[in-house]
């Protein structure tokens, strides 16, 4: 019997050294793969590694040798998990790897917005400090993190790690109960109360049918005008058009996002067509520090190794 074939469909998405799978195997890696090439490239494969390349029901029907889909990320929206179960194909993902990177990125966005980093940078570039009457430039209002309320949607590892950093800055941290929940769990704050009282609203939950457009026009209108919204989770959690309107109308004080609904935004995006001093967009890099990516890569190979040894882990 030949050794199992492992195929990495989009290896360029993980630009760090990979450990060697210790179990006997054959290895084939492609920098990127178009959906139309997936079936051809996975012929005879036992394990497929994919970060963002979709694996659909139709593909699985044509891949009788496939036994494991190893997702090189935490999110697995691109995998038809129900079809994988029907075809007896395991699906595993990465767990709790970005607790430092995502939490630090979140706090970076919060600090930049609360301390008006972009606004003052623009004023400095325009020569306003040079022309100021006094020793400093009083323009945009600055706010301390200490004493402010941070409402976190999502109480998993990333939400908890972000909460720890926020507390170190002296913030009051509350976790938010699910939207529409009949009861509020101990230690959580009701959805409406969180929207109405948060100085910072930060999203750390998965994208599902139930959380799509979780923050839309109605929710933005319920927030304080001095509040800021942070999304380092998934783009579909926020109604992008509604967010733009809220920012332009001064309905909220600012927003920082690391994710969009469509990535990369090849066809453009309304949030990329504006330059506002109270709005920051980063290109889905909260997870992408060298250290965090290496943690992911090591866990990924460990997942594949464990499966080939007959001890699968991190199955979804």
N, C-alpha and C positions, 0 to 999 in steps of 0.2 A: 504494500500500500504506500502511495506517495505521501510525502509530508504535507500537512495542511498549508494552503496558500492564504497569506494575509495580504490584503490590498488596501492601501491608504489612498483614498480618492482625491483628497485636497491637502496634501502634505505642506503646501506653501502657507497654509493658515496657521502653522505651528512652527515658527522659525527658531527653534532651539534644538540642541542635540537630543536624540532619542536613545533610550537604553535599547539594548538588544534583547529581543524576546528569548528567554532561556529555553523554552520548549522547542523541540525540533519543528522547523517550519520553512516555508519559502516566503520571500518578501517581495512585494512590488508596490512602488509608490509613484503617484502622479502629482505634479504640483497643483493642478486643478482639473476638474472633470465636469463637463456639461451633462445635464440630465439625459440627453439623448445617447450618451456614451456609456452610461452606468452598466447596463446589462452586458454589453460586450466586454467591458473591462473586468467584470466580476464573474465571468464564466470559469467554473471550477474553483472559485474562492470559498474557503471555509469561514473566513473572518473578513469583514469589511470595516475599515475605520473611516469615519466621515465626521467632519465638523459641521459643514453647512449644506453638503450635497444631499438632496432629498432621496429617500428610499421609499417607494410607493408600493401599493398592492400589486400593480401590474408588473413592476420590476421583480418583486419577490416571487411571483408566479413563474418567472422565467429563470430562477436561480435555485435549482433543487439542491445544490451542494452547500448553500449558505447556512451557517449555524449560529453566527453571532454578528450583530451590528454593534460595534464599539463606537459610541459617540464621543468625539474629542471635545466635549463641552458639557455643561450642566443641562442646558435646554435641549429638548429632543422633539420640538414641534415638527421638524422636517421628516420625522420617521412615522410611518403608519404603524403604530404599535399594535393596534387591533389585528391588522393583517399579519404582522410578525408572529403574534401568538397563534393564529390559525395555521401558519406554516411552520410552527415550532422553531422559530428563530429567536434566540435571546437578544435582548437589547440592554446594554449597560451604558451608564453615563459617568461623568466625573462629579465627585461630591466634595463640597467644602474646601475647594482649593484656592479660592480667590478672596478669602476672608480679610487678608491684609490689603491687597491691591484695590478691591472694589470699595472697601471702607475708607481707605485713604483718599481715593479719587472723589468719593462722595463728600468728604470733609473739605477737600480742596475746592470743590464747586461751591459749597456753602460759604466758606471763608471768602472766596473771591467775590461772591454776590453780597454778602452782609457787610464786607469792608469796601465795597464799590471799586474793586480793582480795575475793571475795564473802564469805568466812567472816569476815574482819575487818570488813568493812563492816557485816555483820549484828550482830556483837558491839558495834561502836561505836554503832550505832543503839539497841541494847538497854541502853546506859549502862555497859557493862563497863569501858571505859577510865576513865571518870569515877570508878569505884569501885575502880580498881586500887591495890594497895599501893605499887607502884613507879612509876617515870616512864614505863614502857611496859607493854604488855599482852602477856604470854606466853601464847599459847593454841594456835593451830594451828601445826604445824611448817612453816617456810619453807625453800625449797630454791633454790639458785642454778642458773642455766642453765649457767654455766661448769663444764666438767668432766663434764657429764652426756651421755648418749648419746641421740641422736635418730635413730630408724630411719624412713626415708622409703620409702613404697611408691609407686612411680611416679617414673621418672627423666627425665621430659620437662621442658619449659620451666618449669612451675610447681614441680615438685619441685626442680629445680636452683636456681631463684630462692629458694625457701624454705631450701635448704641453705646458700646464700650468707649469708643473714641469720643463720641459726643459728650458722654458724661465726664470724660477727662477735661473737656473744655468748660465744664460747669453747666451744661445744658440739662434741662429737665426732659427726660426721655419717656415717651408713652408709646405703647404698641396699640395699633388700631384694630378694632373688631371688624369682621367681614361686613361688607356693604349688604344691608338688608337682613342681617342676622336677627333672629327673634330674641336671643339673649346675649348679654355681654359677658364674656369669660372673665374670671378673676384676673386682675393684672392688666386688662385691656381697657381701652377707652372706646365708647360708642362712636360709630362712624360719623354721625352728624356733629357730635361734640368735638371730635378731632379736627374736622374740617374747619369748624368755626373758631377754634382756639389755637391752632398750630402756628408757630412762627416759621417753622420749616416742615414741609411735608416731603418725606423721602420714600420712594418706592423700591421694595426689595422682594417682590412676589413674582411667581411665574405667570406667563401669559396663557390663559385658558379661555374657553368660551365665556366663562363667568367673569373674567377680569378684563376682557377686551373693552377698550375705551372706558376703563374704570374711572378715569378723571376726564370729564368732559365739561361742556359749558355750564351745566347745572352745578357741578362740584366746584368749579373755579369761582363761580359767583358766590358760593358759600364761604370761601376762604377770606381771611383778613386781607385788606389792601396792602398791608405791610409784610405779608407772608411770601415765601419763596417755595417753588416746587422743584424737587430733584428727582430725576429718573435715570438710574444706572442699571435698570433691570431689563425691560423689553419695550420696544417702541410702541407696540400696539396697546399698551396700558393707558396711553394718553391720546386724546383726540387732538391731533396736531393743529388742525385749522382752528379749533376752539382755543387752544393755548396761544396761538398767535394773536387772535382777537383780544384775549385777556391781557396779554403783555402790552399790546399797542394802546389799549384803552385804560391802562393803569389799574386794571381789576385786581392784579396781584403785583407784588414788587419786583419779582424776577423769577427766572427759571434756569436750571442747569440740566442738560440732558446729554447722555452718552449713547443713546440709541434712537433709531428711527423705525418707522413701520417697514420701510423697504430699504434694505442694505445690500450693496452700496446704492446710494440714491442716484443711479445713472440717469433717470428721467427728471432729476431735480426734486425739490421738496420746498414747500412753502416756508418752512422754518430756516432754510438756507438762503432764501431770497432777501432776507432782511439783516441789518446790522443794528442791534440795539445794545445800549450800554448795560442793560440789566438782563441779558440773555447770553448764555454760553452753550455752545454745542461742541462736543468732542466726538471723534469718529470711532465709537465703540472700542475704546482702548482702556477702560477702567480695569479690565482683567489682564492687560497686556504688558505688565512689567516683566522684565527678564526673569525675576525670581518666581513670580506667579505662574508664568507660562511653563517654566521648568517643573514646577510642582505638578501642573496639569499633565505635562508630557510623561513624567515618571509614573503618575497614577494610571494614565492611559495604558502604558505598556504593562503595568502590573495587572490591570483588568484583563487584558488579552492573555497574559501568561496564566493567570488564575483559571480562566476558562479552559485553556488547552490542557491544564493539569486536572481538569474535572472538578474544580472548585470555584465555580462562577461567583462573582461578587458584583455589587452595585447594579443589580438587575432592576429595571423599572417595571 
